[in-house]
């Protein structure tokens, strides 16, 4: 009777191992939040181990001692592996001489340039560089934390979840996953691939053919993928045309030698984020004086004043801050309109009928009459011009030009 439960248990462990290995071969999804095993619900405390310089290098997530169900061999597996990881840190090696507590349910350790945070799988970059984090399992019991910056997934650290009793061990798969992950994932900060090849004779890159990050061995004549089959526990080399072309065309560009235009754009964006810096706007319907507006207020101002555009000399700043939404409102300069001049109007020439009547009624005009008529004509023209000019002046006073009050208001930095 006692043999039956043992057989059933063995079959369950074998099936569990098969499922985990198949899942590893298929690959795991990357997530924005860490996915923990159910045992993490019983977390009671978090213990940090620091190096001689105070860097937080190792974190242990602990369960209640009375509820401990962790496999001792699993704790020993990761402790011995970590002795190789921290081989250059005497302080850490001394702490790793002692076995981990039996109620350890997770072990987190950071990559170079990263330290342990305040909880499981939490890391931060030494210089507090801004970026985001994502997470991905790479084996049945190992999860990677990525630091994402400039569209690159950098290695921030690992978290190992010790196997529970009566579950499949998969130690070989975990060891292979760690061995493959370290060279395949980019280290922060980004470094020249040639130096990595010189040191490790291998490098990592994302291969669109394999649809994942791969280890590219550079020992032989041609670079090849190093692949691992979790089901059979074997390594193999795969020739890849994409990685072969990449190995020939690859050129290292030092990020410190950034394009000057990129640096300018970054500085302008910093001004906008900090609420400093101004841009000039102008009225598109006339020669109204332009005004400077704070970068942080620009979007709101343009929405409230559709007749204003951003001056062409500040077009770059506006494009960075506003994007495509206001692209039709960026550029151009105010058009100076000439002021209207007052022109006297001349009376129309008399018609032929009027001339005939004048000749018939009065005969040929004498010189004195001509002179009198000329003076009367000039006088009427002058009176007419003066009245027209006066009316134009009154019209300009009665109808002042439209004026947006906002253009005159300067927002103080």
Rosetta blueprint (number, residue, H / E / L):
1 X L
2 X H
3 X H
4 X H
5 X H
6 X H
7 X H
8 X H
9 X H
10 X H
11 X H
12 X H
13 X H
14 X H
15 X H
16 X H
17 X H
18 X H
19 X H
20 X H
21 X H
22 X H
23 X H
24 X H
25 X H
26 X H
27 X L
28 X L
29 X L
30 X E
31 X E
32 X L
33 X L
34 X L
35 X L
36 X L
37 X L
38 X H
39 X H
40 X H
41 X H
42 X H
43 X E
44 X E
45 X E
46 X E
47 X E
48 X E
49 X E
50 X E
51 X L
52 X L
53 X L
54 X L
55 X L
56 X E
57 X E
58 X E
59 X E
60 X E
61 X E
62 X E
63 X E
64 X L
65 X H
66 X H
67 X H
68 X L
69 X L
70 X E
71 X L
72 X H
73 X H
74 X H
75 X H
76 X H
77 X H
78 X H
79 X H
80 X H
81 X H
82 X H
83 X H
84 X H
85 X H
86 X L
87 X L
88 X L
89 X L
90 X H
91 X H
92 X H
93 X H
94 X H
95 X H
96 X L
97 X L
98 X L
99 X L
100 X L
101 X L
102 X L
103 X L
104 X E
105 X E
106 X E
107 X E
108 X E
109 X E
110 X E
111 X L
112 X L
113 X L
114 X E
115 X E
116 X E
117 X L
118 X L
119 X L
120 X L
121 X L
122 X L
123 X E
124 X E
125 X E
126 X L
127 X L
128 X L
129 X L
130 X L
131 X L
132 X E
133 X E
134 X E
135 X E
136 X E
137 X E
138 X E
139 X E
140 X L
141 X L
142 X E
143 X E
144 X E
145 X E
146 X E
147 X E
148 X E
149 X E
150 X L
151 X L
152 X E
153 X E
154 X E
155 X E
156 X E
157 X E
158 X E
159 X E
160 X E
161 X L
162 X L
163 X L
164 X E
165 X L
166 X L
167 X L
168 X L
169 X L
170 X L
171 X H
172 X H
173 X H
174 X H
175 X H
176 X H
177 X H
178 X H
179 X H
180 X H
181 X H
182 X H
183 X H
184 X H
185 X L
186 X E
187 X L
188 X L
189 X L
190 X L
191 X L
192 X L
193 X H
194 X H
195 X H
196 X H
197 X H
198 X H
199 X H
200 X H
201 X L
202 X E
203 X E
204 X E
205 X E
206 X E
207 X E
208 X L
209 X L
210 X L
211 X L
212 X E
213 X E
214 X E
215 X E
216 X E
217 X E
218 X L
219 X L
220 X L
221 X L
222 X L
223 X L
224 X E
225 X E
226 X E
227 X E
228 X E
229 X E
230 X L
231 X L
232 X L
233 X L
234 X E
235 X E
236 X E
237 X E
238 X E
239 X E
240 X L
241 X H
242 X H
243 X H
244 X H
245 X H
246 X H
247 X H
248 X H
249 X H
250 X L
251 X L
252 X L
253 X L
254 X L
255 X L
256 X L
257 X L
258 X L
259 X L
260 X H
261 X H
262 X H
263 X H
264 X H
265 X H
266 X H
267 X H
268 X H
269 X H
270 X H
271 X H
272 X H
273 X H
274 X H
275 X L
276 X L
277 X L
278 X E
279 X E
280 X E
281 X E
282 X E
283 X E
284 X L
285 X L
286 X L
287 X L
288 X L
289 X L
290 X L
291 X E
292 X E
293 X E
294 X E
295 X H
296 X H
297 X H
298 X H
299 X H
300 X H
301 X H
302 X H
303 X H
304 X H
305 X L
306 X L
307 X L
308 X E
309 X E
310 X E
311 X L
312 X H
313 X H
314 X H
315 X H
316 X H
317 X H
318 X H
319 X H
320 X H
321 X H
322 X H
323 X L
324 X L
325 X L
326 X L
327 X H
328 X H
329 X H
330 X E
331 X L
332 X L
333 X L
334 X L
335 X L
336 X L
337 X L
338 X L
339 X L
340 X L
341 X L
342 X L
343 X L
344 X L
345 X L
346 X L
347 X L
348 X L
349 X L
350 X L
351 X L
352 X H
353 X H
354 X H
355 X H
356 X H
357 X H
358 X H
359 X H
360 X H
361 X H
362 X H
363 X L
364 X L
365 X L
366 X L
367 X H
368 X H
369 X H
370 X H
371 X H
372 X H
373 X H
374 X H
375 X H
376 X H
377 X H
378 X H
379 X H
380 X H
381 X H
382 X H
383 X H
384 X H
385 X H
386 X H
387 X H
388 X H
389 X H
390 X H
391 X H
392 X H
393 X H
394 X H
395 X H
396 X H
397 X H
398 X H
399 X L
400 X L
401 X L
402 X L
403 X L
404 X L
405 X H
406 X H
407 X H
408 X H
409 X L
410 X L
411 X L
412 X L
413 X L
